[in-house]
Amino acid sequence: MKRIAVFTSGGDAPGMNAAIRAVVRTAVYHGIEVYGIMRGYSGMIKGEFVKLDSASVANTIQKGGTILKSARSQKFMTKEGRQQAFDQLVNHGIDGLVAIGGNGTFTGAMLFEQEFGIPTVGAPGTIDNDLYGTDYTIGYDTAVNTALEAIDKIRDTADSHDRCFFVEVMGRDSGYIAIPCAIGGGAEIVMIPETQMSTEAVIDNLKTSWQRSKTSFLVVVAEGEEEGNAHHVAQRVKAAIPELDTRVTIIGHIQRGGAPSAADRMLASQIGIAAVEGLLNGMRNVMAGIVDRKLVYTPFTDTIHKKKLINQSFMRMVEILSV
Ligand code: F6P
């Protein structure tokens, strides 16, 4: 392998730059040329390639976002789009890829490898932490801390006004962000897609706490919650307990930005190195991840199709700690 390319795709995540930096410097360390592809698969199709060297990634480890920019490409989901992307890789003499992203990114990479045989190793870059094959994804730790900082502030005002706040956090179809936000933020209740907590159960719980003279409440709602979004849940609660002064906060995209935490910089650096060395050792169609503190490579098909389960004891922790 003589020349590889790295790209970021899907939602950006803090620590992606640290991962790009590690990929570039590992390639340089092993005497391989490295290109960056701008805007993920979309830039691959259009031929947006830039040659990178050690200096190109100087002063980036601490920066949020992604210097290679990111996109979600519909065109890459078509055979024609993938053919164009492949032609660009051939034109640029690329013989291996490092894909930094989430499930959508790896689904694309898997198809691409099946059709054109381009070896790809993935790096889990998403705030959602919903990827099987790694305990943590790059960006998750920072996103949780960002959300928690916001929640701490919400608690101040909730307490001052004796209010019940419904705080919606990101996570797509998973509750991984919601759980530590609820435990660390001292929430009364957490609603996540992985457990079927009904709004009726939330109402009962709040009624009981209200009767026990609790005056302010925090309910963390994961955005993928099946009972509906935070506004919807809050409306139903308000209808059932009119004396509760309810408010809703959607934390939103601030969870995606900001300087990566120490843990994310460390994880991204470890995985960036592992991705390039995996490629050099003949790996393809796998994601590099850390499970139980050990480096593992998991086939894309498993990262895509297997569900990373939420530890049910966390739900119990929320229940016990909000008593
Ligand atoms: O996958 C990361 C994520 O932030 C999810 O938590 C969220 O559902 C989604 O991306 C939002 O995507 P967009 O930035 O395209 O609105």
Residues whose N, C-alpha, C, O or C-beta is under 5 A from the ligand:
A	BS01	F6P	G11 D128 M170 G171 R172
